[in-house]
Amino acid sequence: MKVPARFSKKTTSVVPPVLFLLLLTNVIAELILQLDSSGVFDGEQLLRGWAFALGGFQPDLNQRPLFPGQSLSMFLTYGFLHTGLCHLVINMFGLFWLGKLVLPYRTAETFFLLYLASMVGAAETYLLIGLQSNVMVGASGALFGVLGVYVIDSGLLNSSQAKPEAAGLKFFRISLVTVAMAVSEIFVQMLLGNRPMAWEAHAGGFMTGAVLALLSPPRLPRKV
């Protein structure tokens, strides 16, 4: 018995649940800070400063933690904080785009773990070679990690790639995403008054994602 075509097609959501969860978490955090900046709460507009002090990544935090465990929690909390709406929108666009590229190769659970691991790897690299006096916030380190995962999962580096045209399309996607992310970071840096850009975190996130992708091949069939 054949199932009619209109019933046999799998339905896919525009925004996969795991991406929706990550997007929503980032948006809610920034929305609260925006409301505070608008004077909705108490008019003092100090919440962003406190959020950065409590959740931003601070390489020299061991000298003055504000609460027990902050030196560990900051490896994750910094990735859900942003400097403003522009910073948030750029990173969330990148998250949506990269997530849609990687999820065909990964389960939602694995994608989520790789995202968080890349965030930690980005912070660890910044801790080792970054500026020790600067507080770091933003999801871009994790996004570069997702980009590293896609480079591996897509098979672009596989010399036995069967379809040159598919390899060309993947290379174009990776190049386009990389350029877009680099330009967006430069734009954000200009908006922030030429504050240093955490390139160390970007490199660390990318390497973490790529290495973990090599160590844990995708469970789902590759689409070419």
Residue pairs with C-beta under 8 A, 6 or more apart in sequence:
15 23
15 96
16 99
16 100
16 103
16 108
17 108
18 99
18 103
18 108
18 109
18 111
18 112
19 95
19 96
19 99
19 100
19 103
21 112
22 95
22 99
22 112
22 115
23 92
23 95
23 96
25 80
26 80
26 82
26 88
26 91
26 92
26 95
26 139
27 88
27 92
29 51
29 80
29 81
29 82
30 81
30 82
30 84
30 85
30 88
32 47
33 47
33 48
33 51
33 81
34 85
35 41
36 45
36 46
36 47
36 48
37 45
37 47
37 48
39 45
41 47
51 81
52 81
52 135
52 137
53 66
53 135
54 66
54 67
54 70
54 77
55 73
55 74
55 77
55 78
55 80
55 81
55 137
56 74
56 77
56 78
56 81
56 135
56 136
56 137
57 74
57 75
57 78
57 123
57 126
57 127
57 135
57 136
57 137
58 74
58 135
58 136
59 126
59 127
59 130
59 131
59 132
59 133
59 134
60 132
60 133
61 70
61 71
61 74
62 71
65 71
74 123
75 119
75 120
75 123
75 124
76 116
76 119
76 120
78 119
78 123
78 136
78 137
78 138
79 119
79 122
79 123
79 137
79 138
79 139
79 141
79 142
80 139
81 137
81 138
82 88
82 91
82 137
82 138
82 139
83 137
83 138
83 188
83 192
84 191
86 187
86 188
86 191
87 138
87 188
87 191
90 184
90 187
90 188
91 138
91 139
91 140
91 143
91 184
92 139
94 139
94 140
94 143
94 177
94 180
94 181
94 184
95 139
95 143
95 146
97 177
98 143
98 146
98 147
98 150
98 177
99 111
99 146
101 150
101 154
101 173
101 177
102 111
102 146
102 149
102 150
102 153
103 111
104 220
104 223
105 149
105 150
105 153
105 154
105 218
105 220
105 222
105 223
106 114
106 149
106 153
106 218
106 219
106 220
107 219
107 220
110 216
110 218
110 219
111 146
114 145
114 146
114 149
114 209
114 212
114 213
115 142
115 145
115 146
116 142
117 145
117 208
117 209
117 212
118 141
118 142
118 144
118 145
118 146
118 148
118 149
118 205
118 208
118 209
118 212
119 139
119 141
119 142
119 145
119 205
120 208
121 141
121 145
121 204
121 205
121 207
121 208
121 209
122 141
122 142
122 144
122 145
122 201
122 202
122 204
122 205
122 208
123 136
123 141
123 201
123 204
124 204
125 200
125 201
125 203
125 204
125 205
125 207
125 208
126 136
126 141
126 198
126 200
126 201
126 204
128 200
129 200
130 136
130 198
130 200
130 201
131 196
134 195
134 196
134 198
136 198
136 201
138 198
140 181
140 185
140 198
140 201
140 202
140 205
141 198
141 201
141 202
141 204
141 205
142 205
143 181
143 205
144 181
144 201
144 202
144 203
144 205
144 206
144 209
145 205
145 206
145 208
145 209
146 209
147 174
147 177
147 178
147 181
147 206
147 209
148 205
148 206
148 207
148 208
148 209
148 210
148 211
148 213
149 209
149 210
149 212
149 213
150 173
150 174
150 177
151 157
151 174
151 210
151 213
152 210
152 213
152 214
153 213
153 218
153 222
154 170
154 173
154 174
154 222
155 161
155 167
155 170
155 222
155 224
156 167
156 170
156 171
156 174
161 167
162 224
163 224
166 224
185 197
185 202
186 197
189 195
189 196
189 197
